[in-house]
Amino acid sequence: MADSSRRRFFRRITIATLVGGLAAGIGAKAWAHGGPGHGHHGRGFMSGPMDPAQMDARIERMVKHLAVEVDATPEQRAKLTAIAKSAATELQPMRAKARDARQRGMELLAAPSVDRAAIERLRSEQIQAADAASKRLSQALADAAEVLTLEQRVKLAQHFQRRQDGRRGGHRQRG
């Protein structure tokens, strides 16, 4: 991989990660959050798909908590909930495809011979899927940002930064 294409790849991954993290905070996190044993009574990313009612309830709960953080109005809260539910609904099939791709990757790894062409096809498909998810999350992020005032967006960014700083500190203490 050439240096410029490698930099573009890592920049895209970094942007997708940042956008995904922020969009998760507005409610998409409700469907992609933690696995069994993470305080969700076994309902999370690793335990399979959530039914639509569970997903909606979790999104509503997440948006409610974030709305309190930024002093959102009831109208803003309703708009943010709709944005998050729409994104989560559209991203749900992508989760299943990602799970299937991980399984295909494990099968390729365990195959009697190394099929470089199949591995490359899988990698290419995953880059396309990550790009599609990143685009949808970016759309949700922009939609949510338009609902909030500048002051609210700053509060939200500070809230996420505090959470991120707390996670980093916790990891250092364990290691």
Protein Blocks (a to p, Z undefined) as FASTA:
>chain_A
ZZklmmmmmmmmmmmmmmmmmmmmnommmmmgccehilngopafknopadfklmmmmmmm
mmmmmmmmnopafklmmmmmmmmmmmmmmmmmmmmmmmmmmmmmmmmmmpmbdcfklmmm
mmmmmmmmmmmmmmmmmmmmmmmmmmpcfklmmmmmmmmmmmmmmmmmmmmmmZZ
